[in-house]
Amino acid sequence: MQKLKQIYEGKAKKLYETDDQDLLIQEFKDDATAFDATKRGTIVNKGVINNKLSETIFGLLEKKGIPTHFVKRLNDRDMLVKRVEIVPLEVTMRNIVAGGMAKLLGLEEGIILKRPVLEWHYKEDKLHDPLINDDHALALGIATEKELEAIRKYSVKINEVLTKFFDSKGLTLVDFKLEFGRYKGKIILADEISPDTCRLWDKTTKEKLDKDRFRRDLGNVEEAYQEVLRRVMA
Ligand code: UDP
């Protein structure tokens, strides 16, 4: 499968058309950004690692009955995916308080939530992806009731599957972000699942093994991504 016209370049990925109008090539870059791209850098080999991790995780989710845009990994940095229309919602699932939730509600990081929290963020960089509720999404026509229902159902299931999976690898899944798309009238999971989009802590030491190492200048960023890959593949 050949890369034809580039149709999109985001912070961490590029998208190319292919000779099949239903399929795109998603290329994973090493570029890292944080805080609305005010902090920029490179994490060596991040693209290669996130491509492999996303392949493994999408494969696992498909086996558990979650439809995804994943078709196959083509090489180190490229993944063949179904062409979707992205629903402009970033879905955050949280098991433990961290990041934005700690800040919003003035909470200590690390509090274990009594039940998972699902948040909708309207995907609009210039507004800093504001937190919205179901009513906002419906009233503004961001998604239909049926779509929100499907997205919620899949997100809850993904959290169950991934919490168990990462736990078996000695990692605690603190929180993560998902994006969904419309494909042939159905909702499917899109984007990526990687240490860029998940908070993963070592189960025993609680060491952060995700993008917070970059956001917070904790050092050993590449090593943390490599460690997640090593454990996931083991
Ligand atoms: N996240 C993401 N992209 C974003 C914002 C958040 O992948 O644009 C992920 C982030 O890595 C974390 C989860 O979503 O695993 C929750 O992030 P949060 O809302 O706490 O925001 P942050 O602390 O990253 O500002």
Residues whose N, C-alpha, C, O or C-beta is under 5 A from the ligand:
A	BS01	UDP	T92 A98 G99 G100 M101 D175 F176 K177 D196 T197 C198 R199
